[in-house]
């Protein structure tokens, strides 16, 4: 599957110490899972969670869902052992919290080898160094840690997320410049469907590939928001057809629904169709 087309609409956090939750997620229509060894696991359960997760991934059953493991910071008493364990796990990527420099990524890579690395972007220094971080070797994706970021920035919650727009934008620019996947932060009020939909649509329009989720009840809204709509797919097909026809007639420009269609629009149209096809493939 084309990496750029691969969907990351819904990325669900699952506590690595919760065997029941890890079994349940196998039946959920999520595009990616973050198995969490960090915030969702108490200090006394860290080592046990590491072992439980290793066995769960070895057993399998997660299908084509992307499997990401979030470890503890390398500076903690658990981080290095987490990284060593994850290097041997049947997962697709390792997620490092509170990344603030390319050096943090390099230190993890020394332990995890060729395993793709994702970075939690959740501190002011991380925002400032986003381009450097995105360019580090083995970097594959970024996850916005908006709760920690809001705490560090001392912002207040607003539905439009205006106080956080600069931070979100800096990471988006860095990720897009380096060709990385980037997913938006969580929406804490998991029973507030309207609020989640509004924030998901904002993230989608900004350019995020998907949204991290804290509860299965949020999956359907994220999947809908970050998937190409029927109308978008239809328009994309018509744009491609019209442009191909124009080229056959010796022109590099076509018109669809009263709007000019150039090659750059066709590139976007093909990506929309590829993502729609990838979603259909993942969901069967």
C-alpha positions, 0 to 999 in steps of 0.5 A, a space after each residue: 500500500 502506498 504510504 502516502 495513501 495509507 489511512 491514519 484517520 483514527 489512532 486509538 490509545 490502548 493501555 498496554 497493561 489492559 489485556 481486555 482492551 487489547 483484545 477488544 481493539 482487534 475488532 474495532 475499525 481503527 486505522 492505527 493503535 498506540 499501545 501505551 506503556 507511558 501515561 496509561 500505565 502506573 509506575 508499579 505496572 510498567 514492567 508487567 505491561 511491557 511483558 503483557 504487550 509483548 505477548 499480545 503482539 506475538 499472539 497477533 490478530 490485529 490484522 492490517 491495523 498499524 501497531 505503534 508502541 509508546 514507550 516511556 522517556 529514555 531519561 526515566 527508569 523504564 525508558 531504555 528497557 522499554 526501547 530494548 523490548 520494543 525492538 524485539 516486538 512485532 510492531 510497526 513503529 515506536 513512539 517516543 514522548 516529549 521529543 525536543 530535539 533530533 538527538 532524542 530520536 538518535 538516542 532511541 534509534 541507537 537502541 531500536 535500530 531500523 524500527 520506524 520512529 514516531 515523535 510525540 510533539 508536546 512541549 514548546 521546545 519541541 515546537 521550535 525544533 519541529 523541523 530538526 526533529 522531522 528530519 532525524 533518521 528513521 522518523 516516520 510520524 508525529 503525534 500532537 500531544 495537545 494536553 501536555 502542550 496546553 499545560 506547558 503553554 498555559 492556554 485555556 480551552 477554546 473550541 477554535 483552538 486559537 491559542 494552539 494554532 501556531 504550535 499545530 502549524 509548526 509541526 504540520 509544516 515540519 511533517 509535510 516538508 519531510 513527508 511524515 505522517 502527522 496526527 492531531 491530538 486527543 479530544 478529552 470530552 469523549 461523550 461530546 460528539 459535536 465537539 469532536 466532530 468540529 475539532 476533527 474537521 478543523 484538523 482535517 482541513 489544516 492537513 492532519 492525517 487523522 486524530 488520536 482517540 481516547 475512547 472507542 466511541 470516538 472512532 466513527 466520527 474520526 473515520 468519517 471526518 478524515 476520509 474522502 467524502 463521496 462527493 470528493 471522490 466523484 469530483 476527483 474522478 471527473 477532474 482526472 477524466 476532464 484533464 486526460 481529455 484536455 491533454 488528448 486535445 492538446 491542452 494542459 487545462 480543463 474545466 470542471 464545474 466551472 473551475 479550472 483544473 490543472 496538473 496540480 489538481 489532478 495530483 491531489 485528485 489521484 491522492 484522494 482516490 488512492 486514499 479512498 481505495 486504501 480505506 476500502 481495502 482496510 475495511 474489506 
